[in-house]
Amino acid sequence: MSHYRADVPAGELVKAEIRSYYEHFYAISDTPEAHQKYAELYTKNARLIMASNEANGRDEILNMRQGMWEKVAKRSHKPTKIYSFGGDSEEVMLYGTVDYELKDGRKTNVDWSARSHFTHEDGQLKMDFYQVYLDSAAMARAK
């Protein structure tokens, strides 16, 4: 079983396609050399907000993604739960933790949550909006 699989609370209607998307998304997110694959998981005009950083469109998302790995040697997302905005919604919230190992050898664990909106582009499910909420100062406290 994938460690990228999150629980879905009872009564919530999170589409199976979205649950599968996240498993694939976080596996790619945790692969250091998969920058292009990561960017392609978003629509051409997607908006990504990561803490205080924002990227609009795949080119900016690709640049942001490369920057996310500048000081990071390894990371491992552990999504915990996914919540639907109800019914057959294309919008969800989720939360989990991420373990980081920095290139200088320090390690840390960070809680995060995110809001996503999905659409289909070129016959594939993709995010057109993704906003991650996390404590960006946690990296400075790494031990």
C-alpha positions as CSV (number, residue, x, y, z in Angstrom):
1,M,0.0,0.0,0.0
2,S,1.3,3.4,-0.9
3,H,2.3,5.7,2.0
4,Y,0.8,8.5,-0.1
5,R,-2.7,7.3,0.5
6,A,-4.8,9.5,2.8
7,D,-7.9,8.6,4.7
8,V,-11.2,10.1,3.5
9,P,-13.6,10.9,6.4
10,A,-16.9,8.9,6.4
11,G,-19.6,10.7,4.6
12,E,-17.2,12.7,2.5
13,L,-17.4,12.2,-1.3
14,V,-13.9,12.6,-2.5
15,K,-13.7,11.2,-6.0
16,A,-11.5,8.1,-6.5
17,E,-9.8,9.9,-9.3
18,I,-8.7,12.7,-7.0
19,R,-7.5,10.2,-4.3
20,S,-5.4,8.4,-7.0
21,Y,-4.1,11.8,-8.3
22,Y,-2.7,12.7,-4.9
23,E,-0.9,9.4,-4.5
24,H,0.8,10.0,-7.9
25,F,1.3,13.7,-7.2
26,Y,3.1,13.2,-3.8
27,A,5.3,10.4,-5.2
28,I,6.5,12.8,-7.9
29,S,6.7,15.7,-5.5
30,D,9.2,13.6,-3.4
31,T,11.3,12.7,-6.4
32,P,14.1,15.3,-6.7
33,E,14.8,15.0,-10.4
34,A,11.1,15.0,-11.5
35,H,10.8,18.7,-12.0
36,Q,9.1,18.5,-15.4
37,K,6.7,15.7,-14.4
38,Y,5.7,17.8,-11.4
39,A,4.9,20.9,-13.5
40,E,2.9,18.8,-15.9
41,L,0.5,17.7,-13.1
42,Y,-0.9,21.3,-13.3
43,T,-2.9,22.9,-16.0
44,K,-1.0,25.3,-18.4
45,N,-2.4,28.3,-16.5
46,A,-2.5,26.9,-13.0
47,R,-1.9,29.0,-9.9
48,L,0.4,27.6,-7.2
49,I,0.8,29.3,-3.8
50,M,3.3,27.8,-1.5
51,A,3.4,29.6,1.9
52,S,4.4,33.2,0.8
53,N,5.5,32.2,-2.7
54,E,3.3,32.3,-5.8
55,A,3.7,30.9,-9.3
56,N,1.3,31.3,-12.2
57,G,1.5,29.0,-15.2
58,R,3.7,25.9,-15.8
59,D,6.9,27.8,-16.4
60,E,6.7,29.6,-13.1
61,I,5.6,26.4,-11.3
62,L,8.7,24.6,-12.8
63,N,11.0,27.4,-11.5
64,M,9.4,27.3,-8.1
65,R,9.7,23.5,-8.0
66,Q,13.4,23.6,-8.8
67,G,13.9,26.2,-6.0
68,M,12.1,23.9,-3.5
69,W,14.9,21.4,-3.9
70,E,17.9,23.8,-3.6
71,K,18.5,23.0,0.1
72,V,16.6,19.7,0.3
73,A,18.2,16.3,-0.1
74,K,15.1,14.2,0.6
75,R,11.5,14.7,1.5
76,S,8.6,12.5,2.2
77,H,5.0,13.7,2.2
78,K,2.5,11.8,4.4
79,P,-1.0,13.0,3.5
80,T,-3.3,12.2,6.3
81,K,-6.9,13.1,5.3
82,I,-8.7,14.6,2.3
83,Y,-11.9,16.5,2.7
84,S,-14.3,17.3,-0.1
85,F,-16.1,20.6,-0.4
86,G,-19.2,18.4,-0.8
87,G,-21.0,16.3,-3.3
88,D,-19.3,15.9,-6.6
89,S,-16.9,18.7,-5.9
90,E,-13.7,19.3,-7.8
91,E,-12.3,21.2,-4.8
92,V,-10.8,19.6,-1.7
93,M,-8.7,20.3,1.4
94,L,-6.2,18.0,2.8
95,Y,-3.6,17.9,5.5
96,G,-0.6,15.8,6.5
97,T,3.1,16.0,7.4
98,V,6.3,16.1,5.4
99,D,9.7,14.9,6.6
100,Y,12.7,16.9,5.2
101,E,16.4,16.0,5.2
102,L,18.4,19.1,4.2
103,K,21.6,18.9,2.2
104,D,23.5,20.1,5.3
105,G,22.3,16.9,7.1
106,R,19.7,18.6,9.4
107,K,16.2,17.0,9.5
108,T,12.7,18.3,10.3
109,N,9.1,17.4,10.2
110,V,6.5,20.0,9.1
111,D,2.7,19.9,9.4
112,W,0.9,21.3,6.3
113,S,-2.5,21.6,4.8
114,A,-3.6,22.5,1.3
115,R,-6.6,23.5,-0.8
116,S,-6.8,22.2,-4.4
117,H,-9.1,22.7,-7.3
118,F,-9.1,20.2,-10.2
119,T,-10.1,20.2,-13.8
120,H,-9.5,18.1,-16.9
121,E,-6.9,19.3,-19.5
122,D,-5.8,17.2,-22.5
123,G,-8.0,14.3,-21.1
124,Q,-6.2,14.2,-17.8
125,L,-7.1,15.3,-14.3
126,K,-4.9,18.3,-13.3
127,M,-4.8,20.9,-10.7
128,D,-5.6,24.5,-11.8
129,F,-5.2,25.8,-8.2
130,Y,-3.1,24.5,-5.3
131,Q,-2.4,26.5,-2.1
132,V,-0.2,25.0,0.6
133,Y,-0.3,26.3,4.1
134,L,2.8,25.5,6.2
135,D,5.2,27.0,8.7
136,S,8.0,28.2,6.5
137,A,10.2,28.9,9.6
138,A,10.2,25.2,10.4
139,M,13.2,24.7,8.1
140,A,15.2,27.2,10.2
141,R,14.5,25.1,13.3
142,A,15.7,21.9,11.6
143,K,18.1,19.9,13.8
